[in-house]
Amino acid sequence: MGRNFLTTRTERVRRHVRTHLLRALVSSVSSVAVLAGFLSAAGVVWPLWSYVALCIVGALVFLGAFAVPSARLRYVVLAASYTDSQLAPRRSSMRQVTPGAPVRRVASAAVDDPVYLGGLRSLIPSDAPLIVVPSGSRDLPDPGELPVPIRANRKGYSFVQLDRYALGVPVPDITFSRELPAGAPDGDHSGAVGDLTFAARLAAALAEPGHEVPLLMPEHCVDARRLAEHDVVVVGGPDVNFWHAALYETVFASFATPTSSVPLAMGMRSERKGVANYGSTYVHVNLDGLAGVFPLAESDAYDIDDRMYPAYGMILACRNPFAAAMGKSHWCTFVAGLTSVATAGCVSALAEILHIMRADPERNFHSPVPTAGRNVQANVSALLCRVLEVEYPIMRRDGALVPRQRHTLPAEGRDPHHGSSGTPTKVQYLDFRGAQPLWRDVTADQ
């Protein structure tokens, strides 16, 4: 299809130098200092310029040596100036909010991910898409047969350590913990079937004209190599879908080392005693211009939790890290909500968004994030969604049958009519195209 999401050789060199230059200089100076000590003890005196030259040569040697052993060094950037026009095709430009903002410096230190920086239009056209859905506990009668711990612990907490040999793809080793559903009473976080309400609609929206409809694959029926061969949509948060955590942690590493000037917009990741921790009880949102959107929050970085915002969820698209490690160009999209109803709403929203973009070649969807440059925003492939309306079937409440009906959900707090049988009927996304962010019905764009 002619697309290329891979990091160029130049970008790999830039990122390697940016990550290891200081370490190489320190190693070189230390080595030359030891050499100078021995020479001084032997009564040999060299001119100062020779030691300076040795330091420079030694730093170059150490830089080369640091590139040899680890696949960790294959990913991005030394901060040299270049303009937005030199960015990869489809990549959205940095937004200069005020005159004199350091746009070029921000762009040069941004992670080289044309999917993440290109808006959700990067998902079209799709290439052999695969929708990975959660597996129920009864789907895994023998979890020990899997080389990766899809369900390493059924007690609510799971510590995961994966190396490249277990995964089968040459990515850095992965370590994280997962907060698994508490059990049968926790319907909001263990009802994977509810997550799948609109999965068939999403599959149809992903299908290219004349191509087969994408497969829906349970998380335990795929492996990392299979995921590396496809565009991947991961449905459900990391508590019910193992691959959400494994893929996101690999993506996070590419943004963290070296630190990208354009951060990840959102995620269900936190840290506990220095270890990445994944669950689906909150979404960390790092979007620019959220003031007033969440009255109970106090800053532009928000942790939206399931107690106050149960109807909210996230759509985040980026380069497929497993595919990139195998030298292939595929994307990965995380679709997850704080409850099953919210996840279903996000799946429905993504399906509608794909239809809208196919009908309008100029339409794109993205959200702004604050960057390392003051007064500079970057538009990225992320959307914050919320379910506005839910339909409940005939239900028994307080001993009486209540007819089928729809309820508009409150902006904050739980629906007073909350039940486990709700189906989202109206979904909104946070639209940043105007002067102020505005919640907009997805279907209103059609």
ZIDA-V103192 format. One record per pair of residues at least 6 apart in sequence whose ideal C-beta (glycine too) atoms are under 6 Angstrom apart, sorted by sequence separation. I is the first residue (numbers start at 1). GAP is how many residues later the second one is. If there is no record, write none. Layout:
BEGIN
i=I gap=GAP
i=I gap=GAP
END
This chain:
BEGIN
i=67 gap=6
i=152 gap=6
i=164 gap=6
i=207 gap=6
i=238 gap=6
i=337 gap=6
i=357 gap=6
i=409 gap=6
i=96 gap=7
i=115 gap=7
i=234 gap=7
i=238 gap=7
i=269 gap=7
i=270 gap=7
i=323 gap=7
i=336 gap=7
i=356 gap=7
i=371 gap=7
i=395 gap=7
i=430 gap=7
i=431 gap=7
i=143 gap=8
i=181 gap=8
i=206 gap=8
i=294 gap=8
i=304 gap=8
i=407 gap=8
i=84 gap=9
i=94 gap=9
i=181 gap=9
i=234 gap=9
i=255 gap=9
i=269 gap=9
i=337 gap=9
i=368 gap=9
i=369 gap=9
i=431 gap=9
i=163 gap=10
i=203 gap=10
i=234 gap=10
i=268 gap=10
i=290 gap=10
i=320 gap=10
i=394 gap=10
i=407 gap=10
i=140 gap=11
i=149 gap=11
i=203 gap=11
i=320 gap=11
i=335 gap=11
i=368 gap=11
i=369 gap=11
i=393 gap=11
i=428 gap=11
i=94 gap=12
i=162 gap=12
i=268 gap=12
i=320 gap=12
i=335 gap=12
i=353 gap=12
i=428 gap=12
i=94 gap=13
i=366 gap=13
i=428 gap=13
i=429 gap=13
i=161 gap=14
i=317 gap=14
i=318 gap=14
i=366 gap=14
i=268 gap=15
i=286 gap=15
i=335 gap=15
i=366 gap=15
i=367 gap=15
i=391 gap=15
i=427 gap=15
i=160 gap=16
i=317 gap=16
i=199 gap=17
i=266 gap=17
i=267 gap=17
i=285 gap=17
i=389 gap=17
i=390 gap=17
i=159 gap=18
i=316 gap=18
i=32 gap=19
i=147 gap=19
i=266 gap=19
i=284 gap=19
i=285 gap=19
i=389 gap=19
i=158 gap=20
i=315 gap=20
i=265 gap=21
i=282 gap=21
i=283 gap=21
i=32 gap=22
i=158 gap=22
i=219 gap=22
i=265 gap=22
i=314 gap=22
i=32 gap=23
i=81 gap=23
i=91 gap=23
i=219 gap=23
i=263 gap=23
i=282 gap=23
i=313 gap=23
i=90 gap=24
i=156 gap=24
i=219 gap=24
i=313 gap=24
i=395 gap=24
i=92 gap=25
i=281 gap=25
i=29 gap=26
i=82 gap=26
i=88 gap=26
i=91 gap=26
i=92 gap=26
i=156 gap=26
i=312 gap=26
i=28 gap=27
i=31 gap=27
i=81 gap=27
i=91 gap=27
i=92 gap=27
i=249 gap=27
i=392 gap=27
i=80 gap=28
i=90 gap=28
i=310 gap=28
i=393 gap=28
i=79 gap=29
i=310 gap=29
i=313 gap=29
i=392 gap=29
i=28 gap=30
i=79 gap=30
i=238 gap=30
i=312 gap=30
i=313 gap=30
i=392 gap=30
i=28 gap=31
i=237 gap=31
i=283 gap=31
i=311 gap=31
i=315 gap=31
i=77 gap=32
i=90 gap=32
i=306 gap=32
i=390 gap=32
i=391 gap=32
i=245 gap=33
i=313 gap=33
i=25 gap=34
i=28 gap=34
i=390 gap=34
i=391 gap=34
i=24 gap=35
i=27 gap=35
i=76 gap=35
i=315 gap=35
i=76 gap=36
i=349 gap=36
i=389 gap=36
i=387 gap=37
i=389 gap=37
i=24 gap=38
i=388 gap=38
i=24 gap=39
i=346 gap=39
i=195 gap=40
i=238 gap=40
i=239 gap=40
i=387 gap=40
i=388 gap=40
i=195 gap=41
i=239 gap=41
i=345 gap=42
i=385 gap=42
i=386 gap=42
i=237 gap=43
i=385 gap=44
i=342 gap=45
i=20 gap=46
i=341 gap=46
i=383 gap=46
i=384 gap=46
i=192 gap=48
i=266 gap=48
i=189 gap=50
i=266 gap=50
i=16 gap=51
i=169 gap=55
i=136 gap=56
i=168 gap=56
i=16 gap=57
i=167 gap=57
i=168 gap=57
i=134 gap=58
i=181 gap=58
i=18 gap=59
i=169 gap=59
i=180 gap=59
i=15 gap=60
i=18 gap=60
i=178 gap=60
i=179 gap=60
i=15 gap=61
i=17 gap=61
i=12 gap=62
i=15 gap=62
i=14 gap=63
i=133 gap=63
i=14 gap=64
i=317 gap=64
i=368 gap=64
i=11 gap=65
i=367 gap=65
i=316 gap=66
i=178 gap=67
i=251 gap=67
i=315 gap=68
i=7 gap=69
i=176 gap=69
i=150 gap=70
i=251 gap=70
i=250 gap=71
i=131 gap=72
i=313 gap=72
i=176 gap=73
i=312 gap=74
i=174 gap=75
i=311 gap=75
i=311 gap=76
i=129 gap=77
i=349 gap=78
i=171 gap=79
i=345 gap=79
i=348 gap=79
i=126 gap=80
i=140 gap=80
i=287 gap=80
i=288 gap=80
i=344 gap=80
i=349 gap=80
i=172 gap=81
i=288 gap=81
i=341 gap=81
i=288 gap=82
i=345 gap=82
i=125 gap=83
i=131 gap=83
i=133 gap=83
i=135 gap=83
i=286 gap=83
i=341 gap=83
i=135 gap=84
i=129 gap=85
i=130 gap=85
i=131 gap=85
i=132 gap=85
i=133 gap=85
i=134 gap=85
i=135 gap=85
i=247 gap=85
i=130 gap=87
i=132 gap=87
i=232 gap=88
i=288 gap=89
i=356 gap=89
i=132 gap=90
i=352 gap=90
i=356 gap=90
i=189 gap=91
i=150 gap=92
i=349 gap=93
i=228 gap=94
i=227 gap=95
i=228 gap=95
i=177 gap=98
i=224 gap=98
i=228 gap=98
i=311 gap=98
i=71 gap=99
i=231 gap=99
i=237 gap=99
i=72 gap=100
i=130 gap=100
i=176 gap=100
i=177 gap=100
i=178 gap=100
i=179 gap=100
i=231 gap=100
i=232 gap=100
i=233 gap=100
i=234 gap=100
i=235 gap=100
i=236 gap=100
i=11 gap=101
i=128 gap=102
i=129 gap=102
i=130 gap=102
i=131 gap=102
i=132 gap=102
i=133 gap=102
i=134 gap=102
i=176 gap=102
i=127 gap=104
i=265 gap=104
i=308 gap=104
i=310 gap=104
i=7 gap=105
i=126 gap=105
i=134 gap=106
i=263 gap=106
i=134 gap=107
i=236 gap=107
i=5 gap=109
i=262 gap=109
i=5 gap=110
i=261 gap=110
i=132 gap=111
i=261 gap=111
i=265 gap=115
i=262 gap=116
i=266 gap=116
i=265 gap=117
i=1 gap=126
i=111 gap=143
i=111 gap=144
i=293 gap=144
i=195 gap=145
i=202 gap=145
i=194 gap=146
i=198 gap=146
i=205 gap=146
i=197 gap=147
i=195 gap=148
i=202 gap=148
i=289 gap=148
i=111 gap=149
i=191 gap=149
i=198 gap=149
i=202 gap=149
i=205 gap=149
i=110 gap=150
i=194 gap=150
i=198 gap=150
i=201 gap=150
i=205 gap=150
i=110 gap=151
i=188 gap=151
i=109 gap=152
i=110 gap=152
i=169 gap=153
i=171 gap=154
i=106 gap=155
i=170 gap=155
i=169 gap=156
i=169 gap=157
i=75 gap=179
i=120 gap=197
i=115 gap=202
i=116 gap=202
i=115 gap=203
i=115 gap=204
i=113 gap=205
i=113 gap=206
i=115 gap=216
i=124 gap=233
i=187 gap=233
i=121 gap=236
i=19 gap=239
i=18 gap=240
i=121 gap=243
i=119 gap=245
i=120 gap=245
i=119 gap=247
i=120 gap=261
i=119 gap=262
i=116 gap=264
i=106 gap=265
i=116 gap=265
i=106 gap=266
i=106 gap=267
i=106 gap=270
i=102 gap=271
i=101 gap=272
i=103 gap=273
i=101 gap=274
i=101 gap=275
i=98 gap=277
i=97 gap=278
i=94 gap=282
i=95 gap=282
i=94 gap=284
i=92 gap=287
i=5 gap=314
i=6 gap=323
i=5 gap=324
i=4 gap=325
i=3 gap=326
END
